[in-house]
Amino acid sequence: MKDRKLKSLTGFTIIELMVATALFLVLVAVATGTFVQTLKIQRTITELAAANDNATQAVEQMSREIRTGFNFVGSTNTILKFVNYRSEQVNYKLIGNSISRCAGSCQADTDFLPITAPEVKVEKLNFTTSGIDLTDNFPPRITITLSIPGPRGIKVNLQTTVSSRVIEPEF
C-alpha cells in the first residue's frame, strides 16, 4: 500500500525539467530571431518604398512640366532647360544628391530649389532628348533616368520618356 502512495506522489525528475526548459528556450529564441528579422525586412521595405514614392513624385512633377513645355534647347545629359507653359525658363539638374529646379534666371546653384526630400539621395540623373530639332517634324521627347540607392545596397533605377504636347512652329 505504501508503494502505491509513493508512485502517485512522484513528479518530474530534474533532468526532465531541464530538457523541457531547454526546448522551450530554443523555441523562444527561434521565434524571437524570426520576429527581429521580420522587423528589419519591414524597415528596409518601408525605407525603399518611401524613397521610391518620393522619386516617383519628382519624376511626375518634371513630366507634367515637360509635357506643356517647349523650346528644349541647350540641354545636356545632366541638365534640362526649356520654357514652360508660363513662358518661364525652367532648368532641372542634380545638385548634390537632390533633384533641383530653377525657374527664371538661373545663374548659380543657389538659385535652384530641391524637389526631392532630403532623406532621398539621388545618385544619377540623366536627360536624353530627341526630336528637339525643329526640322525633324517630331515632338520633343525627353527620357528621364535616375538612380536611387536604397537600404542594404539595394539600388532603384527609374526611367520614363515624356513627349511635349506643344507642337513647335517652324522658323
KOLLUM-997608 format. One record per residue (C-alpha): residue number from 1; y, x, z; residue in one letter. Coordinates in steps of 0.05 Angstrom, whole numbers, plus 5000, padded with zeros to 4 digits. Last residue first. Example, Ala and Ser with C-alpha at 12.3 -4.5 7.8 and 13.67 -1.06 7.14 Angstrom:
# KOLLUM-997608
PT    n    c2    c1    c3  res
PT    2  4979  5273  5143    S
PT    1  4910  5246  5156    A
***
This chain:
# KOLLUM-997608
PT    n    c2    c1    c3  res
PT  171  6582  5220  3239    F
PT  170  6520  5178  3244    E
PT  169  6522  5127  3300    P
PT  168  6476  5136  3360    E
PT  167  6429  5079  3373    I
PT  166  6432  5065  3447    V
PT  165  6365  5045  3476    R
PT  164  6350  5117  3495    S
PT  163  6278  5137  3498    S
PT  162  6244  5157  3562    V
PT  161  6182  5200  3570    T
PT  160  6149  5208  3638    T
PT  159  6116  5264  3675    Q
PT  158  6096  5273  3748    L
PT  157  6056  5331  3776    N
PT  156  6033  5327  3849    V
PT  155  6007  5391  3881    K
PT  154  5959  5391  3940    I
PT  153  5962  5456  3980    G
PT  152  5946  5424  4047    R
PT  151  6008  5380  4045    P
PT  150  6043  5366  3979    G
PT  149  6079  5409  3930    P
PT  148  6120  5370  3880    I
PT  147  6121  5383  3805    S
PT  146  6168  5352  3755    L
PT  145  6167  5334  3681    T
PT  144  6219  5290  3648    I
PT  143  6209  5278  3573    T
PT  142  6272  5256  3537    I
PT  141  6272  5217  3473    R
PT  140  6335  5207  3431    P
PT  139  6327  5151  3380    P
PT  138  6301  5174  3313    F
PT  137  6341  5176  3248    N
PT  136  6333  5252  3242    D
PT  135  6406  5264  3222    T
PT  134  6437  5253  3290    L
PT  133  6396  5308  3323    D
PT  132  6377  5284  3393    I
PT  131  6309  5261  3369    G
PT  130  6271  5305  3417    S
PT  129  6288  5330  3487    T
PT  128  6244  5364  3538    T
PT  127  6271  5364  3609    F
PT  126  6239  5406  3663    N
PT  125  6239  5402  3739    L
PT  124  6195  5448  3780    K
PT  123  6183  5459  3854    E
PT  122  6212  5394  3882    V
PT  121  6210  5395  3958    K
PT  120  6213  5325  3988    V
PT  119  6236  5329  4060    E
PT  118  6309  5329  4039    P
PT  117  6302  5263  4002    A
PT  116  6313  5264  3927    T
PT  115  6378  5244  3892    I
PT  114  6417  5306  3913    P
PT  113  6491  5307  3897    L
PT  112  6521  5357  3848    F
PT  111  6593  5381  3851    D
PT  110  6572  5438  3898    T
PT  109  6531  5467  3841    D
PT  108  6595  5484  3805    A
PT  107  6637  5459  3747    Q
PT  106  6611  5388  3740    C
PT  105  6667  5343  3715    S
PT  104  6644  5272  3712    G
PT  103  6577  5250  3742    A
PT  102  6533  5300  3778    C
PT  101  6460  5291  3796    R
PT  100  6412  5333  3837    S
PT   99  6336  5339  3841    I
PT   98  6322  5378  3904    S
PT   97  6285  5443  3919    N
PT   96  6344  5489  3909    G
PT   95  6385  5456  3856    I
PT   94  6343  5423  3801    L
PT   93  6385  5391  3747    K
PT   92  6415  5326  3723    Y
PT   91  6483  5322  3690    N
PT   90  6523  5260  3672    V
PT   89  6587  5257  3630    Q
PT   88  6617  5189  3644    E
PT   87  6625  5137  3588    S
PT   86  6605  5081  3636    R
PT   85  6540  5072  3596    Y
PT   84  6521  5145  3610    N
PT   83  6541  5207  3571    V
PT   82  6490  5263  3569    F
PT   81  6470  5329  3600    K
PT   80  6400  5348  3624    L
PT   79  6389  5415  3658    I
PT   78  6326  5457  3665    T
PT   77  6296  5455  3596    N
PT   76  6364  5457  3563    T
PT   75  6411  5401  3543    S
PT   74  6476  5416  3510    G
PT   73  6478  5350  3475    V
PT   72  6448  5282  3493    F
PT   71  6504  5240  3464    N
PT   70  6477  5174  3490    F
PT   69  6457  5139  3555    G
PT   68  6430  5069  3569    T
PT   67  6357  5090  3573    R
PT   66  6377  5157  3605    I
PT   65  6408  5121  3664    E
PT   64  6347  5079  3677    R
PT   63  6302  5139  3669    S
PT   62  6341  5182  3718    M
PT   61  6335  5128  3772    Q
PT   60  6261  5119  3756    E
PT   59  6249  5194  3762    V
PT   58  6284  5194  3830    A
PT   57  6243  5134  3853    Q
PT   56  6179  5168  3830    T
PT   55  6198  5230  3869    A
PT   54  6210  5188  3932    N
PT   53  6145  5150  3925    D
PT   52  6105  5213  3911    N
PT   51  6134  5249  3972    A
PT   50  6120  5188  4016    A
PT   49  6049  5181  3988    A
PT   48  6034  5255  4000    L
PT   47  6059  5252  4071    E
PT   46  6018  5189  4085    T
PT   45  5956  5218  4053    I
PT   44  5962  5282  4094    T
PT   43  5973  5242  4158    R
PT   42  5912  5198  4143    Q
PT   41  5870  5259  4130    I
PT   40  5890  5290  4196    K
PT   39  5877  5224  4233    L
PT   38  5808  5218  4201    T
PT   37  5792  5289  4223    Q
PT   36  5811  5272  4295    V
PT   35  5768  5209  4294    F
PT   34  5708  5246  4265    T
PT   33  5715  5301  4317    G
PT   32  5720  5249  4373    T
PT   31  5657  5213  4349    A
PT   30  5619  5278  4344    V
PT   29  5641  5300  4413    A
PT   28  5624  5231  4443    V
PT   27  5554  5234  4412    L
PT   26  5543  5305  4439    V
PT   25  5567  5283  4508    L
PT   24  5519  5224  4509    F
PT   23  5461  5269  4489    L
PT   22  5478  5318  4544    A
PT   21  5484  5263  4596    T
PT   20  5415  5235  4576    A
PT   19  5384  5304  4579    V
PT   18  5416  5319  4647    M
PT   17  5393  5251  4675    L
PT   16  5322  5263  4652    E
PT   15  5322  5332  4683    I
PT   14  5348  5305  4749    I
PT   13  5290  5257  4753    T
PT   12  5301  5184  4742    F
PT   11  5283  5134  4797    G
PT   10  5226  5124  4848    T
PT    9  5228  5065  4895    L
PT    8  5174  5025  4858    S
PT    7  5126  5083  4859    K
PT    6  5137  5096  4933    L
PT    5  5123  5024  4952    K
PT    4  5058  5024  4912    R
PT    3  5035  5088  4946    D
PT    2  5047  5057  5015    K
PT    1  5000  5000  5000    M
***
